[in-house]
Amino acid sequence: MVVFVTKEHDCLGELLIRYAFDELDATIQAVISNYNTLQPLVSKFGIPFHFISHEHKTREEHEEAILRTLEIYKPEYLVLAKYMRVLTSDFVKHYANRIVNIHHSFLPAFIGANPYRQAYERGVKIIGATAHFVNDNLDEGPIIAQDVKEVDHRFTATDMANLGKDTEKSVLSKALKLVFNDRVFIHGNRTIIL
């Protein structure tokens, strides 16, 4: 697999540690990011890091640069470990049903950006994380794994985000283990987990 990240280290760090201790049932071939922020972390694990800036590029130009880099590795799966960019339909077609994303909410609630802020403003009593396959519709691909944590009126949006980070890490790891052990089958916009 190739892991995509932006600036957040939590999910990436979890994957790197699990990889180092042979708990992923997969090889992390490389990490691709649109920022250089996480390069020092990745270098500690001896994994190639590719900084491919999105600045001063169209979305298509940026994705074309990414696709050229992916040609080096020919990964079976792409893992979006808090990659905060929306992929185009054209890009997704190259890896149909082979892109796994972690979303920081219990989908289908709070799609898109700032879900913890949205959850806080709605006064929810649970927050969660969802790992899903990426399709053409933002955060609407077939769901692989989910989990929730209870919150109450004392939680700020920041508190929710901090609690959510642990949930995101465990949900992503669980989902990848299922996928890499061939226990997930896509049927329409649903998954069947064996």
N, C-alpha and C positions, 0 to 999 in steps of 0.2 A: 504494500500500500504506500501511497504518498499522502502525507498529512498537510492540510492547508490551515494556516493560522493568520491572525492579524496581529494583535498586541497582547491578548490575554494569555497568561501562562498556565492556568489551572488544568484545563483538559489536556493540553500538550504535555505538561509535566507528568501527569498521571500515565499517559500513553508511553512516554519515554521510560519511565520507571518500570512499568509492566513489561515493556519490550526487553529492557535490560535483564529482567528476571524470568524471561521466557513464559510470560503469562498471557500473551496476546494470540498465540497460534498464528502469527503473521510476522512478516518482516517489514519494518519501516525503512523503505528505500531512500526516502528524502523528505524534507520539509520545505514547503513553498510558502512564502509570505509576501504580502504587499508592503510590509514594513520590515526594517532590520532589527527591531526591538528584541526578538527572541533568538537571534543568532547565537549569542553567548551561551544560552541554555542548551541549545541543540548541539553546539560544538563539543560540549562536555560528554556527549554520548557517541561522538564519532560518526554522526549521521550528516550527510550532505545537506546544506541549507542553501536555498535559492531565494534571494531577494529580488522580486520582480515588481518594481514600483508601478502603481496605477496612475501616478501623477503625470499630467500632460499627455495622456493617452485616452483614446476612446475605450469603452468597455470591450469592444471587439478587438482592438489592438492589444489590449492587456491580456485578454484571453488567448489570443494567437501566440503571444510570447510564452504563456503558460503551457499551451499545447506543445510548443517546440521543446520545452524542457521535459515535459512528460514523455515525449518520444524517446528520451534517453533511457527511461526506466520501464516503460510499458507496464504500468501497474495494473493489477487486477481490480483494485478498489482505490477510490479517493475518499479521504476522511476529512470532513470540515470540522475541525476542533476549535470552534469559535472564530471561524472565518467570516468576517463581517461584510461580505460583498455578495450581492445577488448575482448568480450565474445566469447567463443568457440561455435560451432554449437551444441555440446552436451548440454551445459548449456541452450542455447536459446530454445531448444526443450522442456525443462521443463516448460517454460513459453511462448510458441508460441502465438504470437499476444497479449501478455500481458506485454511486456516490452516497455516503452516509453523513448526515448532518446531526449535530446536537443543537437543539433549540432550547433556550432558557425559559420555557414555560410548558405547562401541561396543555399541549395542543388538543383541540382546536382553539382554545382560548389564547388571546394575546399574541396574535401573529405579528411578525415584523419586528421593528426596533423597540427597545425599551420596555420589554414585557414586565419587568419588576415594577417599574413606575406605573404601568397600566394596572397591574394587579393591586398595587398600593392604593391607587385612586379609586378602584372599584371596591376596596375593603374586603378582599377575598380572605378566606379562612384556610386555604391551602395554596401552596405554590408548588411548581414541579418542573420537570425537565422531560423532554421528549427526544428520542433518537429516531430518525426517520430517513428513508431514502429520498433523494432529491428528485423532483420532477419539474414540469414547467410552471407549476403554481406555487408561489412563495409559501413555504412551510406547510404544504398540503400533501406531501408524498406519503407513501405507505409507512405506517408507524411500526417500528421494531420493538422499542422498549420505552417505558415511562415509569416515573415514580413521583411521589408527592411528599411534602413536609407540611405539617400544620403550622400556621401563623395566627396571630391575633392582632388586636388593636394597638398593642405596644410596639409592633414592628414598624420600622420606617422602611422606605423603599430600599435604602442602603442595607438595612438588616436583612431584608428579603433577598437581595442580591448576594450577600455574603453566605447566607444559608443555602441559597440555590447553587452556588459553586460546587459544593460537595455532592449535591444531587446530580448535577450535570456530569461530573466525573464518573460517578458510579453507573449512571444510565448509559453513557457512551461506552464505557468498558464492557458492560453487560451486553449491549447491542452488538458490539464488534465480535465478542466471543461467540454469540449466536450465529452471526453472519459467517465468520471464518470457519466455523464448524459445520457449515452447510445445514443449519437448522432453520433457516428462514426462507420461505417461498412466497413470492409475490403473486397475488391473485387479484387482478383489477387494481384497485387502489387500497387493498388490504394486504396484510401479511398473514401467513400461516406459520406458526412457530411450533417446531417439533422438539 
